[in-house]
Amino acid sequence: MCHFMLAGNSSPQSRYLDRSVLFHRIQDLNPKSTYTITICALYGNSEGPEISLSQLTGTEQKQEHSLF
């Protein structure tokens, strides 16, 4: 299971990911905002210990289009 929340008064959002997932992108994050990501392993009905990381998102980037 993976859940994340915006630092402050945001309620957590959760995602259950299959064990075959090696990469997951969280969409629609706000620029210049701190998020805490917490993950834990599930085995049957039991949860393993949680591990967390807090990270500040970057600035919003403009999309540049190139013609070749």
Secondary structure per residue as TSV (DSSP state, phi and psi in degrees):
chain	resnum	aa	ss	phi	psi
A	1	M	-	360.0	145.6
A	2	C	E	-131.3	131.1
A	3	H	E	-134.2	152.5
A	4	F	E	-142.3	154.5
A	5	M	E	-149.5	149.4
A	6	L	E	-74.9	135.5
A	7	A	T	-58.4	134.0
A	8	G	T	118.8	-131.1
A	9	N	T	-101.6	25.3
A	10	S	-	-86.4	144.1
A	11	S	-	-86.0	144.4
A	12	P	-	-64.6	148.0
A	13	Q	E	-113.1	141.8
A	14	S	E	-121.6	150.7
A	15	R	E	-135.8	133.8
A	16	Y	-	-98.0	125.9
A	17	L	-	-115.5	138.3
A	18	D	-	-65.0	151.9
A	19	R	T	-64.0	-16.8
A	20	S	T	-81.9	-9.1
A	21	V	-	-75.9	123.3
A	22	L	-	-107.4	-10.1
A	23	F	-	-149.7	136.9
A	24	H	-	-143.4	128.1
A	25	R	-	-103.4	127.3
A	26	I	-	-91.2	119.8
A	27	Q	-	-90.7	162.2
A	28	D	S	60.3	39.6
A	29	L	-	-81.3	150.5
A	30	N	-	-81.5	137.3
A	31	P	T	-66.4	151.7
A	32	K	T	55.0	39.3
A	33	S	-	-126.2	144.6
A	34	T	E	-92.4	128.1
A	35	Y	E	-118.7	145.7
A	36	T	E	-110.0	122.5
A	37	I	E	-105.4	128.0
A	38	T	E	-125.1	131.6
A	39	I	E	-127.3	153.3
A	40	C	-	-152.2	151.5
A	41	A	-	-83.9	146.6
A	42	L	E	-113.6	135.9
A	43	Y	E	-134.2	105.2
A	44	G	T	64.8	-123.8
A	45	N	T	-98.7	8.7
A	46	S	E	-105.7	144.5
A	47	E	E	-106.3	139.0
A	48	G	-	-81.3	-177.4
A	49	P	-	-65.5	147.5
A	50	E	-	-86.2	150.7
A	51	I	E	-132.1	138.2
A	52	S	E	-129.1	153.7
A	53	L	E	-142.0	132.1
A	54	S	E	-105.8	135.2
A	55	Q	E	-145.5	140.8
A	56	L	E	-88.6	130.4
A	57	T	-	-75.6	158.3
A	58	G	-	-78.1	-173.3
A	59	T	-	-81.5	160.2
A	60	E	-	-69.2	132.6
A	61	Q	-	-105.0	141.0
A	62	K	-	-81.5	141.3
A	63	Q	-	-79.9	127.8
A	64	E	-	-110.2	136.4
A	65	H	-	-113.3	132.5
A	66	S	-	-115.2	143.1
A	67	L	-	-106.9	132.0
A	68	F	-	-107.3	360.0
